[in-house]
Amino acid sequence: MKSKDIILKCLPPSVRPTLVMFVILIPGVWSAIQMNCSQPNQPALLNALNPVFNLSDIRPVMNMTTCTNIFTDFIMYGILGVDEKAQLLITYIWLNYWWINEFISWDPITCGTSRISLPRQKFWIPDVVINEFMDENTAPFVPYLYVNSNGMINDALPVKVVSSCNLDIYTFPFDIQNCTLTFNSYLHFAMDVKILLGTSAENITENSKMVMTTMGEWELLDITSHKDDPGLDDSQYIDELAFHIRVKRRPTMYVVNLLIPSCFLITVDLFSFLLPPQTVDRSSFKMTLILGYTVFLLIMNDLLPITGNTIPLINVFFSICLALMVASLLETIIITNLLCGSADFPPVPRWVRVFVLHILGCLVRLPPKPRDLEDTVIHTVLAQQKADERPLEEKGPAVEGKAFQELMSLARDLQAIRLQVEQHLGGSQKSEEWIQVGFVIDRLLFGIYLLFISVSFITIIIIWVNSYGQ
């Protein structure tokens, strides 16, 4: 000790710290390279590794210009859920990292083993993070890692990943989501640390599907990898490795609980057009359907997605169904009003008669105006009245006395009846035109209903079949 102190005192002050570091570090590194075990057992190997434990604060390379390659892969053990409102994908994965520690090397025969598990805090650990990570990792902590005789270190740990993902729920519940997990060093540039793919993406997908247990609502389609080459100097960017995870929602529950009941209710409302509109049963029946459909949507509100950047098609479908039900109720009110109070309405405007009765009437096959028995009798009476109005001199010789007075009285009565019949015929024709307008509106809305239901059923079946084909 005295000789060492004398040597240090003889050196200049600026050289002393360098020499001290050389004396401390070089023997440790040299002993790591020349690592020998006194016996082929774990205590002897641990004793030989003790100098390396003091180097856990630095990157394990002999030359600082040497890049440390971190080989990365994972196995997806479960898809825990998707939060559409917060735009989050929740998964549970098993991470695996491999890298070379140049300070470690031993003879497996002399030391009795080719690898040993040791506490992770005794070694340098790369600061690899997932860029999309949005919450604390609540998976169990793994305190150990494997160290191999050639210096290869294997670090494996479970991670509950709550990652941000731009979810597209426009085609809910037949949507397919594509989320990304980007691995990179948080601090080191590419000249120091590079992230490389440990195994092929096909193997990752196959192994994940083999071990996956929690895959209820969501199904894993595939996992692909992607690595960008920015074309810059290694000292100007941080290396990244991206994994793209495609998952598909299983729509069976939503089809059975949402779409099919909604289609049933709108179909029942369609057949309500067969009820006679002049009765109050039709309007009350439609009102009951609207109330039932509203309660149905409130009960199933938890199954509907939270709207994000776009409105889901299923929400548009439900809104159109409710709008059609309300429109059919309003149309029933209009038809009932036309049937009951059309006699008091003004004449049908000419443009309504041309557009509704002639143009739209041809589309819905408007039947011709009926001539009932009452109209036939009225026309017969008018014809007889016109025949009786001939001048008296054309009927033969003049009639005098009581017969002449009765004939004049009968003529006055026939004149009054004629005026009443003409007023009745005018009002009847006006009322009949308004009733035909109501009939055209009723059949037109029935056709819109039928077209919408047919298109909806065909669209749902096509999307469902395509979702299973992907």
Summary of the structure (lengths in Angstrom):
residues: 470
radius of gyration: 45.4
end to end distance: 76.5
largest distance: 174.2
contacts: 1293
relative contact order: 0.09
helix: 51%
strand: 19%
